[in-house]
Amino acid sequence: MMEVMGDQEDRRRAAREAVLQARAEAERPWWQRRLFAWFFALPSRFWRSLKWWGHELEEAVFEALLGLVVVGFVVAVWLLTSWAWQTAPVPTAVLIAGAVAFLTFGAVEFFRDRRRGRLAATAVTAFCFVALWVTPYLL
């Protein structure tokens, strides 16, 4: 019971101090209050803007790196395809036709109302993956 009384007294003391501080603040002229608030808000504004610029820079660097990875992936696939075409043109044509058919099946299943089975889900996933990687470079 004594602890509760001490806690209430501490709260009352803190409330009195807050009221006294608010009254002292209200007695100062408006221009002093505004100048004081503006001056002490500068560091937080600076850090907030610095944080925003850091976030923007991070996003730009990540997009540039992702673009390099995509271009590298496309170049690697193109080089492997051309090497495979020179080595064995018929199996390469069959492989390319199969990949195009699988992606086409994925596109059809993506725009359909109902999807059937795991193969359709895999085809839709492959179609969406390729579409997301290719779309930024087509626009």
Accessible surface in RSA format (square Angstrom, percent):
REM  Atomic radii and reference values for relative SASA: ProtOr
REM  Chains: A
REM  Algorithm: Lee & Richards
REM  Probe-radius: 1.40
REM  Slices: 20
REM RES _ NUM      All-atoms   Total-Side   Main-Chain    Non-polar    All polar
REM                ABS   REL    ABS   REL    ABS   REL    ABS   REL    ABS   REL
RES MET A   1   181.38  93.9 138.69  91.8  42.69 101.6 119.16 101.3  62.22  82.4
RES MET A   2   161.87  83.8 153.41 101.5   8.46  20.1 128.04 108.9  33.83  44.8
RES GLU A   3   156.54  89.9 143.62 108.7  12.92  30.8  60.20 116.4  96.34  78.7
RES VAL A   4    81.46  53.6  79.29  71.8   2.17   5.2  81.46  70.8   0.00   0.0
RES MET A   5   108.89  56.4 104.42  69.1   4.47  10.6  88.70  75.4  20.19  26.8
RES GLY A   6    34.82  42.9   0.00   N/A  34.82  42.9  33.72  92.5   1.10   2.5
RES ASP A   7    67.57  47.3  63.29  63.0   4.29  10.1  19.25  45.3  48.32  48.2
RES GLN A   8    75.35  42.1  73.91  54.0   1.44   3.4  18.19  38.7  57.16  43.4
RES GLU A   9    69.94  40.2  69.81  52.8   0.13   0.3  28.67  55.5  41.27  33.7
RES ASP A  10    77.60  54.4  72.96  72.6   4.64  11.0  23.71  55.8  53.89  53.7
RES ARG A  11   160.96  67.6 153.94  78.5   7.02  16.7  56.81  77.6 104.15  63.1
RES ARG A  12   129.91  54.5 125.89  64.2   4.02   9.6  37.09  50.7  92.82  56.3
RES ARG A  13   118.15  49.6 118.15  60.2   0.00   0.0  44.29  60.5  73.86  44.8
RES ALA A  14    59.84  55.0  51.34  79.2   8.50  19.3  54.57  76.9   5.27  14.0
RES ALA A  15    56.87  52.3  48.35  74.6   8.52  19.4  56.22  79.2   0.65   1.7
RES ARG A  16   135.07  56.7 131.63  67.1   3.43   8.2  63.86  87.3  71.20  43.2
RES GLU A  17    95.70  54.9  94.27  71.3   1.43   3.4  32.96  63.8  62.74  51.2
RES ALA A  18    57.62  53.0  49.37  76.2   8.25  18.8  52.57  74.0   5.05  13.4
RES VAL A  19    72.36  47.6  69.99  63.4   2.37   5.7  72.30  62.8   0.06   0.2
RES LEU A  20   111.89  62.3 107.42  76.8   4.47  11.2 107.74  75.7   4.14  11.2
RES GLN A  21   130.04  72.7 122.25  89.3   7.79  18.5  41.94  89.3  88.10  66.8
RES ALA A  22    61.84  56.9  49.99  77.1  11.85  27.0  57.35  80.8   4.49  11.9
RES ARG A  23   148.91  62.5 145.86  74.4   3.06   7.3  48.20  65.9 100.71  61.0
RES ALA A  24    57.13  52.5  50.56  78.0   6.58  15.0  53.56  75.4   3.58   9.5
RES GLU A  25    66.32  38.1  64.87  49.1   1.45   3.5  39.58  76.6  26.74  21.8
RES ALA A  26    71.72  65.9  49.53  76.4  22.19  50.5  53.80  75.8  17.93  47.5
RES GLU A  27   146.94  84.4 113.19  85.6  33.75  80.4  48.31  93.4  98.63  80.5
RES ARG A  28    69.80  29.3  64.74  33.0   5.06  12.0  42.34  57.9  27.45  16.6
RES PRO A  29    59.63  43.5  48.05  43.8  11.58  42.1  59.63  49.2   0.00   0.0
RES TRP A  30   161.98  65.0 157.20  76.1   4.78  11.2 132.38  70.6  29.60  48.0
RES TRP A  31   131.87  52.9 128.98  62.4   2.89   6.8 113.58  60.6  18.30  29.7
RES GLN A  32    65.18  36.4  62.54  45.7   2.64   6.3  13.82  29.4  51.36  39.0
RES ARG A  33    80.10  33.6  77.45  39.5   2.65   6.3  19.94  27.2  60.16  36.5
RES ARG A  34   167.05  70.1 160.77  82.0   6.28  15.0  54.72  74.8 112.33  68.1
RES LEU A  35   101.91  56.8  98.29  70.3   3.62   9.1 101.35  71.2   0.56   1.5
RES PHE A  36   101.05  50.6  96.29  59.6   4.76  12.4 100.63  61.0   0.42   1.2
RES ALA A  37    61.36  56.4  50.81  78.4  10.54  24.0  58.08  81.8   3.27   8.7
RES TRP A  38   123.30  49.5 119.13  57.7   4.17   9.8 105.09  56.0  18.21  29.5
RES PHE A  39   118.48  59.3 116.29  72.0   2.19   5.7 116.29  70.5   2.19   6.3
RES PHE A  40   120.45  60.3 103.50  64.1  16.95  44.1 104.11  63.1  16.34  46.8
RES ALA A  41    28.26  26.0  23.44  36.2   4.82  11.0  27.97  39.4   0.29   0.8
RES LEU A  42    70.46  39.2  69.51  49.7   0.95   2.4  69.74  49.0   0.72   1.9
RES PRO A  43    73.88  53.8  67.99  62.0   5.89  21.4  73.83  61.0   0.04   0.3
RES SER A  44    58.51  49.4  49.41  65.9   9.11  21.0  47.06 100.2  11.45  16.0
RES ARG A  45   120.61  50.6 115.96  59.1   4.65  11.1  37.46  51.2  83.15  50.4
RES PHE A  46   115.03  57.5 109.25  67.7   5.78  15.0 114.47  69.4   0.56   1.6
RES TRP A  47   157.42  63.2 154.25  74.7   3.17   7.4 132.91  70.9  24.51  39.8
RES ARG A  48   152.95  64.2 146.78  74.8   6.17  14.7  70.01  95.7  82.94  50.3
RES SER A  49    51.56  43.6  45.62  60.9   5.94  13.7  37.51  79.9  14.05  19.7
RES LEU A  50    83.50  46.5  79.06  56.6   4.43  11.1  79.94  56.1   3.56   9.6
RES LYS A  51   160.63  78.4 148.03  90.8  12.60  30.0 100.74  90.7  59.89  63.8
RES TRP A  52   135.03  54.2 129.92  62.9   5.11  12.0 113.14  60.3  21.89  35.5
RES TRP A  53   158.99  63.8 157.45  76.2   1.55   3.6 135.84  72.4  23.15  37.6
RES GLY A  54    36.95  45.6   0.00   N/A  36.95  45.6  32.00  87.8   4.94  11.1
RES HIS A  55   103.21  56.4  99.98  69.5   3.23   8.3  69.53  71.7  33.68  39.2
RES GLU A  56    65.29  37.5  61.76  46.7   3.53   8.4  11.02  21.3  54.27  44.3
RES LEU A  57   120.10  66.9 116.15  83.1   3.95   9.9 119.52  83.9   0.58   1.6
RES GLU A  58   116.40  66.8 107.55  81.4   8.84  21.1  44.21  85.5  72.19  58.9
RES GLU A  59    79.55  45.7  75.19  56.9   4.36  10.4  26.70  51.6  52.85  43.2
RES ALA A  60    56.14  51.6  47.00  72.5   9.14  20.8  51.30  72.2   4.84  12.8
RES VAL A  61    76.08  50.1  73.42  66.5   2.67   6.4  76.03  66.1   0.05   0.1
RES PHE A  62   125.96  63.0 124.56  77.2   1.39   3.6 125.86  76.3   0.10   0.3
RES GLU A  63   103.04  59.2  94.63  71.6   8.41  20.0  33.82  65.4  69.22  56.5
RES ALA A  64    59.99  55.2  46.03  71.0  13.96  31.8  57.22  80.6   2.77   7.3
RES LEU A  65   100.12  55.8  99.88  71.5   0.24   0.6  99.93  70.2   0.19   0.5
RES LEU A  66    81.13  45.2  78.31  56.0   2.82   7.1  80.61  56.6   0.51   1.4
RES GLY A  67    16.81  20.7   0.00   N/A  16.81  20.7  16.21  44.5   0.60   1.3
RES LEU A  68   122.15  68.0 113.93  81.5   8.21  20.6 114.27  80.3   7.88  21.2
RES VAL A  69    87.77  57.8  79.95  72.4   7.82  18.8  86.22  74.9   1.55   4.2
RES VAL A  70    10.48   6.9  10.48   9.5   0.00   0.0  10.48   9.1   0.00   0.0
RES VAL A  71    73.30  48.2  71.91  65.1   1.39   3.3  73.30  63.7   0.00   0.0
RES GLY A  72    38.10  47.0   0.00   N/A  38.10  47.0  33.48  91.9   4.62  10.4
RES PHE A  73   110.25  55.2 104.12  64.5   6.13  16.0 108.62  65.9   1.63   4.7
RES VAL A  74    84.19  55.4  81.92  74.2   2.28   5.5  83.51  72.6   0.69   1.9
RES VAL A  75    76.39  50.3  74.31  67.3   2.08   5.0  76.39  66.4   0.00   0.0
RES ALA A  76    46.41  42.7  41.93  64.7   4.48  10.2  46.15  65.0   0.27   0.7
RES VAL A  77    71.04  46.7  70.20  63.6   0.84   2.0  70.96  61.7   0.08   0.2
RES TRP A  78   175.13  70.3 173.37  83.9   1.75   4.1 151.03  80.5  24.09  39.1
RES LEU A  79   107.36  59.8 104.55  74.8   2.81   7.1 104.85  73.6   2.50   6.7
RES LEU A  80   115.57  64.4 113.91  81.5   1.66   4.2 114.44  80.4   1.14   3.1
RES THR A  81    37.81  26.9  34.00  34.5   3.81   9.1  23.65  31.8  14.17  21.4
RES SER A  82    40.28  34.0  34.47  46.0   5.81  13.4  28.74  61.2  11.54  16.2
RES TRP A  83   158.69  63.7 156.47  75.7   2.23   5.2 134.17  71.5  24.52  39.8
RES ALA A  84    28.42  26.1  26.75  41.3   1.68   3.8  28.42  40.0   0.00   0.0
RES TRP A  85   129.66  52.0 127.98  61.9   1.68   4.0 100.51  53.6  29.16  47.3
RES GLN A  86   148.58  83.1 114.78  83.9  33.80  80.5  42.22  89.9 106.36  80.7
RES THR A  87    90.35  64.3  58.75  59.6  31.60  75.3  58.80  79.0  31.54  47.7
RES ALA A  88    36.08  33.2  33.32  51.4   2.75   6.3  36.08  50.8   0.00   0.0
RES PRO A  89    62.42  45.5  62.21  56.7   0.20   0.7  62.42  51.5   0.00   0.0
RES VAL A  90   109.12  71.8 106.53  96.4   2.59   6.2 109.07  94.8   0.05   0.1
RES PRO A  91    81.54  59.4  72.44  66.0   9.10  33.1  77.82  64.2   3.73  23.2
RES THR A  92     8.32   5.9   5.34   5.4   2.98   7.1   5.12   6.9   3.20   4.8
RES ALA A  93    42.19  38.8  35.34  54.5   6.86  15.6  38.50  54.2   3.69   9.8
RES VAL A  94   100.34  66.0  95.30  86.3   5.04  12.1  97.96  85.1   2.38   6.5
RES LEU A  95   130.60  72.7 125.76  90.0   4.85  12.2 130.32  91.5   0.28   0.8
RES ILE A  96    75.39  42.9  73.83  55.0   1.56   3.8  75.39  54.3   0.01   0.0
RES ALA A  97    60.40  55.5  50.23  77.5  10.17  23.1  56.94  80.2   3.46   9.2
RES GLY A  98    38.60  47.6   0.00   N/A  38.60  47.6  33.75  92.6   4.85  10.9
RES ALA A  99    51.78  47.6  42.51  65.6   9.27  21.1  49.70  70.0   2.08   5.5
RES VAL A 100    87.46  57.6  86.44  78.3   1.02   2.5  87.25  75.8   0.21   0.6
RES ALA A 101    60.19  55.3  50.00  77.2  10.20  23.2  56.27  79.2   3.92  10.4
RES PHE A 102    65.76  32.9  61.24  37.9   4.52  11.8  65.31  39.6   0.46   1.3
RES LEU A 103    47.12  26.2  46.31  33.1   0.81   2.0  46.63  32.7   0.49   1.3
RES THR A 104    74.64  53.1  70.23  71.2   4.41  10.5  59.20  79.5  15.44  23.3
RES PHE A 105    76.09  38.1  71.28  44.1   4.81  12.5  75.79  45.9   0.30   0.9
RES GLY A 106     0.00   0.0   0.00   N/A   0.00   0.0   0.00   0.0   0.00   0.0
RES ALA A 107    21.37  19.7  21.12  32.6   0.25   0.6  21.37  30.1   0.00   0.0
RES VAL A 108    83.68  55.1  75.98  68.8   7.70  18.6  81.17  70.5   2.51   6.8
RES GLU A 109     5.20   3.0   5.20   3.9   0.00   0.0   0.30   0.6   4.90   4.0
RES PHE A 110    78.96  39.5  70.37  43.6   8.59  22.4  70.37  42.7   8.59  24.6
RES PHE A 111   151.54  75.8 119.51  74.0  32.03  83.3 124.51  75.5  27.02  77.3
RES ARG A 112    98.82  41.5  84.23  42.9  14.58  34.7  25.85  35.3  72.97  44.2
RES ASP A 113   150.61 105.5 115.87 115.3  34.73  82.1  39.01  91.8 111.60 111.3
RES ARG A 114   159.82  67.1 156.76  79.9   3.06   7.3  71.72  98.0  88.10  53.4
RES ARG A 115   118.83  49.9  90.15  46.0  28.68  68.3  28.30  38.7  90.53  54.9
RES ARG A 116   131.65  55.3 119.73  61.0  11.92  28.4  64.54  88.2  67.10  40.7
RES GLY A 117    60.71  74.9   0.00   N/A  60.71  74.9  40.55 111.3  20.16  45.2
RES ARG A 118   214.16  89.9 207.52 105.8   6.64  15.8  81.05 110.8 133.10  80.7
RES LEU A 119   117.57  65.5 110.83  79.3   6.75  17.0 114.02  80.1   3.56   9.6
RES ALA A 120     1.45   1.3   1.08   1.7   0.37   0.8   1.08   1.5   0.37   1.0
RES ALA A 121    51.09  47.0  47.81  73.8   3.28   7.5  50.30  70.8   0.79   2.1
RES THR A 122    76.38  54.3  71.05  72.0   5.33  12.7  51.73  69.5  24.65  37.3
RES ALA A 123     0.00   0.0   0.00   0.0   0.00   0.0   0.00   0.0   0.00   0.0
RES VAL A 124    16.48  10.8  16.48  14.9   0.00   0.0  16.48  14.3   0.00   0.0
RES THR A 125    89.35  63.6  85.28  86.5   4.07   9.7  65.41  87.9  23.94  36.2
RES ALA A 126    26.32  24.2  20.06  31.0   6.25  14.2  25.97  36.6   0.35   0.9
RES PHE A 127    44.03  22.0  44.03  27.3   0.00   0.0  44.03  26.7   0.00   0.0
RES CYS A 128    36.19  27.4  34.33  38.3   1.85   4.4  19.72  50.0  16.47  17.8
RES PHE A 129   102.33  51.2  98.58  61.1   3.75   9.7 102.10  61.9   0.23   0.7
RES VAL A 130    56.05  36.9  54.58  49.4   1.46   3.5  56.05  48.7   0.00   0.0
RES ALA A 131    33.22  30.5  25.29  39.0   7.93  18.0  33.01  46.5   0.21   0.6
RES LEU A 132   133.29  74.2 122.88  87.9  10.41  26.2 123.11  86.5  10.18  27.4
RES TRP A 133    67.54  27.1  62.76  30.4   4.78  11.2  51.87  27.7  15.67  25.4
RES VAL A 134    60.41  39.8  58.52  53.0   1.89   4.6  60.41  52.5   0.00   0.0
RES THR A 135    58.18  41.4  57.58  58.4   0.60   1.4  41.30  55.5  16.87  25.5
RES PRO A 136    82.50  60.1  60.31  55.0  22.19  80.7  65.83  54.3  16.68 103.6
RES TYR A 137   115.20  53.8  84.91  48.3  30.28  78.8  80.72  60.7  34.48  42.5
RES LEU A 138   139.06  77.4 105.90  75.8  33.17  83.4 108.20  76.0  30.86  83.0
RES LEU A 139   173.53  96.6 113.10  80.9  60.43 151.9 140.40  98.6  33.13  89.2
END  Absolute sums over single chains surface
CHAIN  1 A    12282.0      11075.0       1206.9       8983.0       3299.0
END  Absolute sums over all chains
TOTAL         12282.0      11075.0       1206.9       8983.0       3299.0
